[in-house]
Amino acid sequence: MFKFIHCADLHLDSPMRGLSARDDAPVEMIRSATREAFKKLVNLASAEKVRFIIIAGDLFDGDWPDYSTGLFFNRIMSALKDLGIDVYIAQGNHDAASNITRHLVLPSNVHQFATDHAQTFVIDDVKVALHGQGFAAREVRENMVLNYPDALPDYFNVGVLHTSLEGHEGHETYAPCSVTDLIHKHYDYWALGHVHKRQVIREANPCILYPGNLQGRHIRETGDKGCTLVTVNGHNLTFEHRSLDVLRWYLVDIDLSGAEQHEDFVERVIRTFQQYREENPGSPLALRLQFYGPTALHGELLADSDYFFHEIDNAVAMTAPGQIWIEKVKFATSYPVKTEPSSSQLNALSKLEMYINDAQNDEDFLQQFLHDIERVQLRLKAYTKSDGATVIGSLQDVKTLIRDAQDVLLALMTKGGH
């Protein structure tokens, strides 16, 4: 019986996005998150007495911006060497663009698969054969599996591959192949990388899975992150996810249906924070909140959003100080019923509706509006390239913006009944 760790997509020293602009952001935690997650991997490997570790691509994050990244990696590898743990790496698309992979001299316990052909490493003491090939260039479009060798008889055979399989949303299609291609190699386990969300593609005969990345880096990489610990007995195996992240991201929907008072808003926010704190004990959380549902507070949420932002920050301070940070807040609520204006408002609201309808149907106006917004966006490149930025790029986007403006204006005109 022996154990090994399968991890992928570490993206060491990749910047975390979405929290750094906040005054209360845990700056040091953000800066060192990928390194701290990697250190936790070493601690796990030591505690579980694993025989080896597989890194299925994207150890680094493109071109080497800082010499210390490579030095840190080598320190970690040397610590694993002292523990008698070998490391097997298949380069991914980001590694192929990295100077680290071309110039860093690695400790003797680190083994990199060739990039010009499929290669096999044999670990005789545990009867394991590891088959893999790394990326020679950032974009690999051919099916690399077709050139992988057949399984070695009487060995536990592991395939290592950085691939999108037949395609995954949000990921470039690199080294495409089918699950059938993997099955036909008759390996016992396929250690995949490239997709940052943990996915068990097939549980046995062979086991095929993505472990997900070690540490979420922004709001599109949500939930519990870590590695897969595999225990092998003969040709039988069991596997389990082990958490390693030091900061966890979540998209959180909060239903405000039926909420009528400010107290209702605060109570639902606090309840949500308590739930996430209990489900993630001790884990720092970065949350993006989206409020939805028909509520009497809809007008106030749009017209006085700063007040509600402060209420959210206060709820954090009361329920989870130092554990929860808010990445962004979006209000997507609606009125519970069609708002009936008073007689004093009717004329102004009628004119507003007329102007909005005219604008929505005026092609020249829409084109000019789009042109003006695009000029402004060119001056705001830092914002428009940021994660979660609202970018206007089509006439449909302009129409949506006008409808949103109508809601805000309606809220302002009806707030307080005057």
Secondary structure, DSSP 8 states (H G I E B T S, - for coil): -EEEEEEB---TT----SSTTSTT--HHHHHHHHHHHHHHHHHHHHHHT-SEEEE-S-SS-SS---HHHHHHHHHHHHHHHHTT-EEEE---HHHHT-HHHHH----TTEEE--SSS-EEEEEGGGTEEEEE---SSS---S-GGGGS----TTSEEEEEEE--TT-BTTB---S---HHHHHTTT-SEEEEES-SS-EEEESSSSEEEE--BSS--STTS-S--EEEEEEEETTEEEEEEEE--SSEEEEEEEE-TT--SHHHHHHHHHHHHHHHHHHSTT--EEEEEEEEEE-TTHHHHHHTHHHHHHHHHHHHHHH-TTTEEEEEEEEEEE-SS-----HHHHHHHHHHHHHHHHHHH-HHHHHHHHHHHHHHHHTTHHHHTSTT-----SHHHHHHHHHHHHHHHHHHHHGGG-
